[in-house]
């Protein structure tokens, strides 16, 4: 008897087999185990992919937020009066030229140096960025749009802005005066003496990265030039571009405008190796989690093999009634595929809920564990992020359904090729 594929009666038979009790020759327990395995595997895959995507996005966002997209360093050269320097003298003119380059949104001269900060008996190594007030205001996560910043940035020219980690390490807050100690100080007849100067804290920011908040201080450009013996000079030009993910598009224009006395360094040059490591880790994690989905899908095979064995008499009767091998194959394929589909749907729902509500879930886990589950000093960011991307969800769905359908074919073909005479011989 020739019937169209997946006819209603094939769905009816498959449904009866799926909901049959063990006393009736069904394998409902194995079906539930298969369903649970697929659900947990897909949930784990989506949760892992969303956390990895969130971590990568947060890491890149904090890099691009508070750091320069392109940094131009001064190469060693001689000035008009014969001095050999590694700084820019005409830094304002150079910054104006770089601003004209395509895709460039901001170019700011900067003096940078490493010093020791001291307050109330506490010390900490910090990195000072000497910049103008307008340039500091335009830095994402640091300027006026900083969600966790406090203080008065209008008084920036009267003091310094420090990271929240620096403030916590020193025990300093708004209004306190901290001392900055630089080994490269004033030159005397007895050698170079350390330079010590005190500055009032007028602003405290949180950039979102532990290593930035723990080490960074912003100082007015003029004060930094005086403190680091850079009168009339700047060490670097900090450049921001419109599309930092495509920073390579802006490089040719910047190179054309910056002149012969500079070296260019992009954020990908400094963090590219870490991003490549993240990409490799993402691929490895996907492969590992795919193996878990495959293992869960194999439960469908064992359940279907048991179902075929228990339904041997039914298969023989159906074959003698005129059902083709194709109909029998499709009946058992529906049994296995239905389990895979339901498990995948449940896994996707759980995975998406985990990604959406990761903050309260993580807070609960941190509370149960007594705190300290996430160490920002190791991971660089303050919380476990998650970013739900539809292509990750579709990849998980395609993998789960594909494996479920493929592994179902083998026991279904075994049922279809069963000899009805052998199936009914001992009945």
N, C-alpha and C positions, 0 to 999 in steps of 0.2 A: 504494500500500500504506500503510495507516494504522498507525502504531506509537505506543506511549506515549512521551512525552518522555523523553529521556535513557535510552534503552533500552541494554542491555548491548552490543549490537553498535556503537552510536555511541561508547561509551567505548573499545571495542576498536580501532576505526578511528583515533580520535584518538590513542590511545597508540602505535599503529604509526607515525603521522605524526611524533609528537614524537621518537621514538627512531630514526627513519630516518636513515641516513647521507646525506651530500650526493650520493654516487654513485647513490643510490636515489631522488633527487629530494627529499630532506628538507632541512631548514634547521637542523640541530642547532647549528651555530655561532651563528646568530642567536638561537636559543632560549636558549643559555647566556649570551649577551650581555644579553638581556632579563632573564633570571633574576638575573644579577649586578647589573644596574642597579636593579631593584626592591629587592633585598636591601640594597644600600648606601643607597638613598634612604630606606627605612623605618628602617634603623639610624640614619642621620643625624637623622631626624625625632624618634625616640624619645630619642636621646642629647641632642639640643638641648632638648627639652621637659623631660627629667629634670634637666638642669643648671639650666635656668631655674627650675623648681619648687624645686630644692634651694637655689639662691641666694636666692630670695624667702623660703623658710621659714627659712633661717639668718639672713637680715637681720632679719626680723620677730622671730625668737626672741631675737636679741641686743638688739633694741630693748626688747622686753617683759621680758627677763631682768634687765637692770641699770638700766633707766630707769623712772621713774614712769609708771604707766598714766594717771593724772590728776594734774596739778600745780595747786595752788591758790596763786596769788600774792596778796599783800596789796595792796589798793588804797590810795591816799593818803587818810588820814583823821586826825582830831584825837583825841588821847587825853584822858583825864579831866582831866589837869593842863594841857591847852591846847597840847600839843606836836603838830606835824604830822609824822607818820611814815608809812612804807610797809612796816611790819612788823606781825606779830601779837604782841600782848602776852599774851593768854590762849591761847597756842598749844596747851597740853595739854588744856584744856577743849574747844577747837575740834576737836582731833584725836579726842577721845572722842566728840563728837557725830557726826563724819563716819563713825566706825567703825560707828555704828548704821544707816547708810544701807544699803539693799538692795544686795547683790552686793559690798560693800566688805569686803576681807579684812585690810587694814592701812592705817593713816594715821599718818605719822611727821612731826613737825616738823623743820625743817632750816634751817640757815644756809648760804648759798652765796656764794662770792666768788672772783674771779680774782686770782692772785698770781704772783710769780716764785719758782721753786724753785732753790736753788743748793747744790752740793756738790762739793768738791774741784776748784774752778775751772770747773765746768760749770754752765750755767744752762738753765732750761726754763720756759716758761709753762704753768701748771697751773690747774685749777679745783678748789677745795676745797669739799667737802660736809661740813658739820658735822652729825653725827647721833649718836644714842646707840648704845651697843654692841649692844643687843638688836635695834635696827632694822637695823644693818649686817649682823648675823648672818642676818637673814631675807631679804636680797637675793639672788636666784638668781645663780649664777656668781661671786658676790663673797664671800658668807658661807661658812659651814662646808662647804657642798656644792660649793665651787669645786674642780674637779678639778686645776687647775694652780696652786692657791694654796699658799703656804708661810709659815711664821711662827707666831706664837702670838696668836690673836685674843683670848685671855683678858687680854692686856696692852694691849688697845686703849685703855683710859683713860689709859695711861702714854705713849702716843705716837700715831702715825698709821699708816694703811694706804694704800699707794700701788699704782698700777697697774704691771704688768710693763713697760710701755713707758716709764713715768716712771723706773723703776729702771734700765732699760737706757740711757736717755738721760743720766741723771746718773751712772751707774756706781755706784749705791748698792745696798746689800743690808741684810738684817736686822741690826740693831744700830747701823747708821750714823745719824748725826744730820745732817739736812738743814736748811738755812735757808729760811724762807719770808719773802719781802719783799713787803709791801703798801704801795702809795702812799697809801692812806687810813689813816694812822696817828694818832699822838697830836697833838692841837691845842696849839700853843704860841703865845707872843707873836709869833713870827716866821713863823707859818703852820703848816700841817700837815706834819709830818715823817714820812717813811716808817717803817713799823713792821717790825722785823726780829725774828724769833723762831726758835729751833731746836727741832726735834722728832725724837725717835728713831723710826726705821722698825721697826715690830713685826710688820708683816704685808704681804705682796705678793700681789696677786691678778691673775688674767687673766680678763677678762669675755668675751672672744671677739671683741671689736671693736677694731680698731686705734686708732680715734679716742678710745675710752673709756680703754683701757689706757695710751695715750700722754699723757693730760691729767688723769686723775682722781685725787684724793687724798681719803680719808675721815679726818675729824678728830672727836674727841669734841665733843659739842654745847656743853658748857660752855666748853671751850677755844676753840672757834670763836666763841662769843658774845664772849668776852673779846678775842680777836685782832681781830675785825672791828668792835669797838665796838657790839655788839648785846646788851648786858647785859639779860637778862630778855625778849628778843624773838627771834622766828624769822622768816625771810624767806618761807618756803614751807611748805606741807604736802604731803608726798609720799603719794599714794594708790595702793594696789594693789587690783585687783578680781579676782573669781573667774574671769571670762571676758573677758580683755582684747580678744579679737577682736570682742566685742559690747560694747565700752566705752560705747556710746551708751545702753545700757539702765541703766547705773549713774549717768549724768549727772543725771537729774532728782532722784534721792534725795540726791546730794551737794550739788546746788544748794540744796535745801531746808534742809540742815543747816549749810551753811557760813556763813550770815549775809550781811549786806550789804557787808562790807568785803573781799571777795575776788573774784578773777577766776579763772575755770576754764580750763584748757588741757589737752586730751587728747593722747595719743601720736599719734592720727590727725591732729590739727591740725598737729603738728610734722613728721610724716613722710608725711602723706597724699599730697602732690604727688609724692614719690618713688615711693610705691606705685602711684599712677596711671600714672606713667611706666613702671614695670615691667610693668603690665598692658598698656599700649599696645605695649611692646616685645615682650611675649609673643605678642600677636596678630599683629604684623608678622612675627616669626620663624616663626610657624606658617604664614602665607601664603607666605613665601619657601620654606620647606621643602616646602610642598605643591606648589609649582611644580616643585621637583626631582623629587618623586614623579611628577608628570604627565609630565615629560620622560622619566623612566625607563619609564613605562607606554607612551609612544609607540613605544619599541623593540618592544613587542609587536605594534603595528600593522605596522611594517615587516617583521617576521619573518613575520606571517601573510599579508601581501600576497605575499611571495616564495613562501610555502608554497602559497597558492592558485594562483599562476602555475605552479609546478612540478607541482602535482597536478591541472591542468586535465583531463588524459586520465582520471585516476581519477574525477574528479567526473562527467565525461560517462558513464563506464561505470556508476557508481553510480546516476545518474539514469535511464539506460535500463533498469536492473534494477528500478526502481520506487521508489527512495528519493525522498521528498518534499523540497521546498525546506526545510521545517522540519528534517528530519533532517540535511541538509547543513549548515544554519546551526548546529545544535547541535554537530555534530562539530568544526567550526572554532572555535566558541565555547569548547568544552571545551579545545581546544589552547591558546588564549590565556588562559583563566581558570586553567588548571592552572599555567601559568608564573607568573601573578600570585599565586596561593595559595602556591606553594612559596617564591617570593621574599619574600612577606610573612612567612611563618613563620620563614624564616632571618633576615630583618631584625629581627623582634621578638626572637628569641633573642640576636642580637648586641647589640641595644640594651639589653636587660635585663641582660646580662652586663656591659656597659660601666657601667651605672648602679650595679650591685652592687659591682663591683671598681674603682671610679673612683680610689680612693686609691692602690693599687699602680700603676695605669696612669699616673696623674698623677706619681707619684714617679719612675717610669721616664722619662717625658718630661722632667721637670725635671732628671734625672741626665744624659740625653743632651744636653740644651741647656746644660748647665753651670751650672744653677741660675738663680734670678731670673725664672722664668717667671711667677710670681704675685707681684704687689706688693701687700701688704696696706695700704700707705699710700694706695693709689689706690682699691682695691675695698672697704676697710673690714673684711673678714673674712680669716682667715688661710689658708684652703685653698679649693680648688674643690669645692663641695658638689654632690651629686646626690640627688634624691628621686624614686623610681619611683612614679608614681601610676597606678592602673589606668585611670582615665578618659583619661589621656594615651595609654596603650597602646591602648585601645579606639578612640580617635580616629584614631591612626595606622593601625590595622588597617582601620577602616571607610573611611578615605580611600584607602588603597592598593587594597583590594579593589574599592571602588566605581569608581575610575578604571580599574583593570584590566578590569573587566567591561564598562564603558561603551565604552572604546576598542576592545574585541574585537568588539563588535557590527558595526561598519562593514565590516571585511574579511570577516567571517563572512556578512553579507548579500550581499556581492559574490559570494562563492562560491556561495551558495544560488541566486542569480539567473542564474548562468552558463547559457547555452544549451547543452544537451548536443550538439546538432548541430554548433555552432561549435567545441565542445571536441574533437570527434572527427573533424572534417573533414580535418585534415592528418595523422591518425594512420594 
